[in-house]
């Protein structure tokens, strides 16, 4: 097996079992390994550290498969995927829509698998995962027995790996034209071939249900509404009115179908730039009882954190200005490059600049099907706050 030899003193993170190895830590690469190939990682003194997948075009030059010397192959993926599915079966036994595999946090870097009823959507985002596509799909088919395994390896991060995108059927029958899931009594249509990520945002499941419990008789503004996860739950929770804003017309059309699917009163839908529209609402002296901010990833890495902080502060400041006394702001960041501590500081600064007194009444995160490995804190990418503006 070819080897990655580290520079002196650069083995510390691997000894703490962090699964990423950055290119700047590597002194030497033996042999001529291909992208995605399994390699041993050794310290400058020759000490074995890990078995990892090689990604020569990425800043993360290797992602760890195992911390012991072992063969990586079909049996490895069978065991890891079986273990991941067993966790969900124990914690979330009745969920028809659930994340089955959560990448590094399940010991499978670059591998995400989401189940929507009989359809499993597989998203591969690293060179190593792509190399073992067939073995991973076989393991999911054996352990989960879905009717369909559909690949959505089209995330932006693939460009950083130098990998072409791949979308299409991997196993079983083509996905049905309409995939509908039931989430705690609320139905959603999932766009498997074209929707964001794997078609839906399963990481917000528990937060959508929390919002449902807060929405009764409130006038709600849902920003970055996408296909209506929060809008539908607000309406199902008895909201007096919901205004949904998104930049995507097709997403808003699906939002309307999801509202109709649940036989709820339609929301007011606005297509446009959220930043601009929040300013317009401010200038019109509009106000709301509850505002949801669930923006896309502003900072994929820590290097983007400063620019992202300005964007987060801008939208949160505008939201605070639009809230009525005793109003609630439900605000999120899904940026891995923005820590929970930094996000809270940004929101606090936004409240200060907006001239309002506010308090955090609840911290939010992803559900149990999105576990966070203790050796990989980056797995906690989704963080949220419920803030109440003083009356």
C-alpha positions as CSV (number, residue, x, y, z in Angstrom):
1,X,0.0,0.0,0.0
2,X,1.3,3.5,-0.9
3,X,2.0,5.9,2.0
4,X,1.5,9.5,3.0
5,X,4.5,10.5,5.2
6,X,3.8,13.5,7.4
7,X,6.1,16.4,8.3
8,X,7.6,16.3,11.8
9,X,5.0,17.2,14.5
10,X,2.0,17.1,12.1
11,X,0.5,13.9,13.5
12,X,-1.2,15.5,16.5
13,X,-4.7,15.9,14.9
14,X,-4.7,12.3,13.7
15,X,-3.7,11.1,17.1
16,X,-6.8,12.9,18.4
17,X,-8.6,10.9,15.7
18,X,-9.7,13.8,13.6
19,X,-10.5,12.2,10.3
20,X,-9.1,15.0,8.0
21,X,-5.5,15.4,6.8
22,X,-4.6,18.7,5.2
23,X,-2.1,18.9,2.3
24,X,0.2,21.2,4.2
25,X,0.9,18.4,6.7
26,X,2.3,16.0,4.1
27,X,6.0,15.7,3.5
28,X,6.1,12.9,1.0
29,X,3.8,10.6,-1.1
30,X,5.2,7.3,-2.0
31,X,4.3,5.6,-5.3
32,X,1.9,7.0,-7.8
33,X,-1.5,6.7,-6.1
34,X,-4.7,7.5,-8.0
35,X,-7.5,9.8,-6.7
36,X,-9.6,7.9,-4.1
37,X,-7.0,5.2,-3.6
38,X,-6.5,3.8,0.0
39,X,-3.2,4.7,1.6
40,X,-1.5,4.3,4.9
41,X,-0.6,7.5,6.8
42,X,2.7,7.5,8.7
43,X,4.4,10.0,10.9
44,X,7.8,11.4,10.1
45,X,9.3,8.7,12.4
46,X,7.5,5.9,10.5
47,X,4.7,5.4,13.1
48,X,1.5,4.1,11.5
49,X,-1.4,6.5,12.1
50,X,-4.4,5.6,9.9
51,X,-5.7,4.2,6.6
52,X,-7.2,6.9,4.5
53,X,-8.6,7.8,1.1
54,X,-6.3,10.0,-1.1
55,X,-7.6,13.1,-2.7
56,X,-4.6,14.9,-4.4
57,X,-6.5,17.9,-5.7
58,X,-8.2,18.8,-2.4
59,X,-6.8,20.8,0.5
60,X,-8.1,17.8,2.5
61,X,-5.6,15.5,0.9
62,X,-6.8,12.4,2.8
63,X,-9.9,11.3,4.8
64,X,-9.5,8.5,7.3
65,X,-11.4,5.3,6.8
66,X,-9.9,3.4,9.8
67,X,-7.4,3.9,12.6
68,X,-6.0,0.4,12.4
69,X,-4.2,-1.4,9.6
70,X,-6.9,-3.1,7.6
71,X,-8.3,-3.7,4.1
72,X,-10.9,-1.3,2.8
73,X,-13.4,-3.0,0.6
74,X,-16.9,-4.4,0.4
75,X,-16.9,-6.0,3.8
76,X,-15.7,-2.7,5.4
77,X,-18.6,-0.8,3.9
78,X,-21.1,-3.5,4.7
79,X,-20.2,-3.4,8.4
80,X,-20.1,0.5,8.6
81,X,-23.4,0.9,6.8
82,X,-25.1,-1.8,8.8
83,X,-24.0,-0.1,12.0
84,X,-25.3,3.3,10.8
85,X,-28.7,1.9,9.9
86,X,-28.9,0.1,13.2
87,X,-28.5,3.4,15.1
88,X,-31.4,4.9,13.2
89,X,-33.6,1.8,13.7
90,X,-33.0,2.1,17.4
91,X,-33.4,5.9,17.8
92,X,-35.9,6.6,15.1
93,X,-37.7,3.3,14.4
94,X,-40.9,4.8,12.8
95,X,-39.4,7.4,10.5
96,X,-40.1,7.0,6.8
97,X,-37.9,10.0,6.1
98,X,-34.5,9.8,7.8
99,X,-30.8,10.2,7.3
100,X,-29.3,6.7,7.2
101,X,-25.6,7.7,6.8
102,X,-24.1,10.9,8.0
103,X,-20.6,11.0,6.5
104,X,-17.6,11.4,8.9
105,X,-19.9,11.1,12.0
106,X,-20.7,7.5,10.9
107,X,-17.1,6.7,10.0
108,X,-17.8,7.1,6.3
109,X,-16.2,10.4,5.0
110,X,-18.0,11.8,2.0
111,X,-21.0,9.4,2.2
112,X,-24.5,10.7,2.9
113,X,-27.6,8.6,2.4
114,X,-31.2,9.8,3.0
115,X,-34.3,7.6,2.9
116,X,-37.6,8.9,1.7
117,X,-39.9,5.9,2.0
118,X,-38.8,3.3,-0.5
119,X,-36.3,5.6,-2.1
120,X,-32.7,6.1,-0.8
121,X,-30.8,9.1,-2.2
122,X,-27.0,8.6,-2.0
123,X,-24.7,11.6,-2.1
124,X,-21.0,11.1,-2.5
125,X,-18.7,14.1,-2.0
126,X,-15.1,12.8,-1.7
127,X,-12.7,11.0,-3.9
128,X,-12.6,8.0,-1.7
129,X,-16.4,7.7,-1.6
130,X,-16.6,8.0,-5.3
131,X,-14.1,5.2,-5.8
132,X,-16.2,2.8,-3.7
133,X,-19.5,3.9,-5.2
134,X,-20.6,0.3,-6.1
135,X,-19.6,-1.3,-2.9
136,X,-21.4,1.5,-0.9
137,X,-24.6,1.1,-3.0
138,X,-24.5,-2.7,-2.6
139,X,-24.2,-2.4,1.2
140,X,-27.1,0.0,1.4
141,X,-29.2,-2.3,-0.8
142,X,-28.4,-5.3,1.3
143,X,-28.9,-3.6,4.7
144,X,-31.8,-1.3,3.9
145,X,-33.6,-3.1,1.0
146,X,-34.9,0.0,-0.6
147,X,-36.9,-0.1,-3.8
148,X,-34.6,2.6,-5.3
149,X,-31.1,3.9,-4.8
150,X,-30.7,7.2,-6.6
151,X,-27.4,9.1,-6.8
152,X,-27.2,12.8,-6.2
153,X,-23.4,13.4,-6.2
154,X,-23.7,17.0,-7.5
155,X,-22.7,19.1,-4.5
156,X,-20.5,22.1,-5.1
157,X,-17.7,20.6,-3.0
158,X,-17.0,18.0,-5.7
159,X,-15.2,20.8,-7.7
160,X,-12.7,21.1,-4.8
161,X,-12.0,17.3,-5.2
162,X,-11.6,17.6,-9.0
163,X,-14.5,15.2,-9.4
164,X,-17.3,15.4,-12.0
165,X,-20.9,15.4,-10.8
166,X,-23.0,12.2,-11.1
167,X,-26.8,12.1,-11.0
168,X,-28.9,9.0,-11.8
169,X,-30.3,5.6,-10.9
170,X,-27.9,3.3,-9.1
171,X,-30.0,0.4,-8.0
172,X,-33.6,-0.8,-8.3
173,X,-36.6,0.9,-10.0
174,X,-36.6,4.5,-11.1
175,X,-38.0,6.8,-8.4
176,X,-41.7,7.5,-8.7
177,X,-42.7,10.8,-10.3
178,X,-44.0,12.0,-6.9
179,X,-42.2,11.0,-3.7
180,X,-44.4,12.0,-0.8
181,X,-43.3,11.6,2.9
182,X,-45.1,12.0,6.1
183,X,-43.3,13.9,8.8
184,X,-45.1,13.9,12.2
185,X,-48.5,14.1,10.4
186,X,-47.5,16.7,7.8
187,X,-46.9,15.6,4.2
188,X,-44.2,16.8,1.8
189,X,-43.5,16.1,-1.8
190,X,-39.7,15.6,-2.3
191,X,-38.0,16.4,-5.5
192,X,-35.4,13.6,-5.6
193,X,-33.8,14.3,-9.0
194,X,-33.6,18.1,-8.8
195,X,-34.1,19.4,-5.2
196,X,-31.5,20.9,-3.0
197,X,-29.0,18.4,-1.3
198,X,-30.8,15.0,-1.6
199,X,-34.2,16.6,-2.2
200,X,-35.2,17.8,1.2
201,X,-33.7,19.2,4.5
202,X,-34.0,16.3,6.9
203,X,-31.7,18.0,9.4
204,X,-34.5,20.5,10.2
205,X,-37.1,17.9,11.2
206,X,-37.2,18.5,14.9
207,X,-37.0,22.3,14.4
208,X,-39.9,22.3,12.0
209,X,-42.0,20.5,14.6
210,X,-40.8,23.0,17.3
211,X,-42.0,25.8,15.1
212,X,-45.4,24.2,14.7
213,X,-45.8,24.4,18.4
214,X,-44.9,28.2,18.4
215,X,-46.9,29.4,15.5
216,X,-50.5,29.5,16.8
217,X,-52.3,32.8,16.0
218,X,-48.9,34.4,15.0
219,X,-48.2,36.2,11.8
220,X,-45.1,34.4,10.4
221,X,-42.4,35.5,7.9
222,X,-40.5,32.5,6.5
223,X,-37.3,33.6,4.8
224,X,-35.4,31.2,2.5
225,X,-38.6,29.2,2.5
226,X,-37.5,26.6,-0.2
227,X,-40.3,24.0,-0.6
228,X,-42.1,25.0,2.6
229,X,-40.8,22.9,5.5
230,X,-41.3,25.7,8.0
231,X,-44.2,27.4,6.2
232,X,-46.4,24.2,6.1
233,X,-45.6,23.5,9.8
234,X,-46.5,27.1,10.8
235,X,-49.8,26.8,9.0
236,X,-50.4,23.4,10.5
237,X,-49.7,24.9,13.9
238,X,-52.5,27.5,13.5
239,X,-50.5,30.5,12.2
240,X,-52.8,33.5,11.5
241,X,-50.8,34.2,8.3
242,X,-47.6,33.1,6.7
243,X,-45.5,35.0,4.2
244,X,-42.9,32.9,2.4
245,X,-39.9,34.4,0.6
246,X,-37.5,32.5,-1.7
247,X,-35.3,33.3,-4.7
248,X,-36.5,30.2,-6.6
249,X,-39.8,30.2,-8.4
250,X,-39.9,26.4,-8.8
251,X,-39.2,25.9,-5.1
252,X,-42.2,28.2,-4.3
253,X,-44.4,26.3,-6.7
254,X,-43.6,23.1,-4.8
255,X,-44.2,25.0,-1.5
256,X,-47.7,25.8,-2.8
257,X,-48.3,22.1,-3.7
258,X,-47.1,21.0,-0.2
259,X,-49.5,23.5,1.4
260,X,-52.4,22.1,-0.8
261,X,-51.3,18.5,-0.1
262,X,-52.0,19.2,3.6
263,X,-55.3,21.0,2.9
264,X,-54.1,24.2,4.5
265,X,-54.8,27.9,3.7
266,X,-52.2,29.1,1.2
267,X,-49.3,31.2,2.3
268,X,-48.4,34.5,0.6
269,X,-45.4,33.6,-1.6
270,X,-42.8,36.2,-2.7
271,X,-40.1,35.3,-5.2
272,X,-37.0,37.5,-4.9
273,X,-33.8,38.3,-3.1
274,X,-34.4,37.9,0.6
275,X,-31.9,40.7,1.7
276,X,-33.6,43.2,-0.6
277,X,-37.1,42.2,0.4
278,X,-36.3,42.4,4.1
279,X,-35.2,46.0,3.5
280,X,-38.4,46.7,1.6
281,X,-40.5,45.3,4.4
282,X,-38.6,47.5,6.9
283,X,-39.1,50.6,4.8
284,X,-42.8,49.8,4.6
285,X,-42.9,49.5,8.4
286,X,-44.2,45.9,8.2
287,X,-44.0,43.7,11.3
288,X,-44.4,40.1,12.3
289,X,-44.8,37.9,15.4
290,X,-42.4,35.2,14.3
291,X,-39.6,35.2,11.7
292,X,-37.7,32.2,10.4
293,X,-34.2,32.7,8.9
294,X,-32.9,29.5,7.4
295,X,-30.3,30.7,4.8
296,X,-28.1,28.5,2.7
297,X,-24.5,27.9,3.6
298,X,-22.7,31.3,3.7
299,X,-19.3,29.9,4.9
300,X,-18.4,26.4,3.7
301,X,-15.0,26.7,5.5
302,X,-13.5,28.8,8.2
303,X,-11.8,30.9,5.6
304,X,-15.2,32.3,4.5
305,X,-16.3,33.0,8.1
306,X,-15.6,36.8,8.0
307,X,-17.6,37.4,4.9
308,X,-20.4,35.1,6.1
309,X,-20.6,36.9,9.5
310,X,-21.5,40.1,7.7
311,X,-24.3,38.4,5.8
312,X,-25.6,36.7,8.9
313,X,-25.6,39.9,10.8
314,X,-27.3,41.8,8.0
315,X,-30.3,39.4,7.8
316,X,-30.6,39.0,11.6
317,X,-30.5,42.8,12.1
318,X,-33.3,43.3,9.6
319,X,-35.3,40.5,11.2
320,X,-35.0,42.1,14.6
321,X,-36.3,45.4,13.2
322,X,-39.3,43.6,11.8
323,X,-40.3,41.8,15.0
324,X,-43.2,43.0,17.1
325,X,-42.7,43.2,20.9
326,X,-42.7,39.7,22.4
327,X,-41.9,38.4,18.9
328,X,-39.8,35.3,18.2
329,X,-36.8,35.0,15.8
330,X,-36.0,31.4,14.8
331,X,-32.6,31.8,13.2
332,X,-30.1,29.3,11.8
333,X,-26.6,28.8,10.3
334,X,-25.7,25.7,8.4
335,X,-22.2,26.9,7.7
336,X,-19.5,24.6,8.9
337,X,-17.1,27.5,9.0
338,X,-19.2,29.4,11.6
339,X,-19.1,27.9,15.1
340,X,-22.1,28.0,17.5
341,X,-20.2,30.5,19.7
342,X,-19.5,32.8,16.7
343,X,-23.1,32.5,15.5
344,X,-24.5,33.5,18.8
345,X,-22.1,36.5,18.9
346,X,-23.3,37.6,15.4
347,X,-26.9,37.4,16.4
348,X,-26.2,39.3,19.7
349,X,-24.5,42.0,17.6
350,X,-27.4,42.2,15.3
351,X,-29.9,42.7,18.2
352,X,-27.6,45.5,19.6
353,X,-27.4,47.3,16.3
354,X,-31.2,46.9,15.8
355,X,-31.7,48.6,19.1
356,X,-33.8,45.8,20.7
357,X,-33.5,43.8,23.9
358,X,-33.6,40.1,23.2
359,X,-32.9,36.8,25.0
360,X,-32.2,33.3,23.8
361,X,-35.0,31.0,24.9
362,X,-33.8,27.9,23.1
363,X,-30.8,26.4,21.3
364,X,-31.5,24.3,18.2
365,X,-29.6,21.7,16.3
366,X,-30.1,18.7,13.9
367,X,-31.9,15.5,15.0
368,X,-30.6,12.2,16.2
369,X,-30.1,10.9,12.6
370,X,-27.4,13.6,12.2
371,X,-25.1,12.5,15.0
372,X,-21.9,14.4,15.8
373,X,-18.8,12.3,16.4
374,X,-16.8,13.6,19.4
375,X,-13.6,13.5,17.4
376,X,-15.3,15.5,14.5
377,X,-17.0,18.6,15.9
378,X,-17.4,19.9,12.3
379,X,-20.3,17.4,12.1
380,X,-22.4,19.9,14.1
381,X,-22.8,22.2,11.1
382,X,-26.5,23.1,11.9
383,X,-27.0,25.5,14.8
384,X,-30.0,27.6,15.6
385,X,-31.4,30.0,18.2
386,X,-34.9,30.9,19.2
387,X,-34.7,34.5,20.4
388,X,-37.5,36.6,22.0
389,X,-37.6,40.3,21.7
390,X,-38.6,42.1,24.9
391,X,-42.1,43.6,25.0
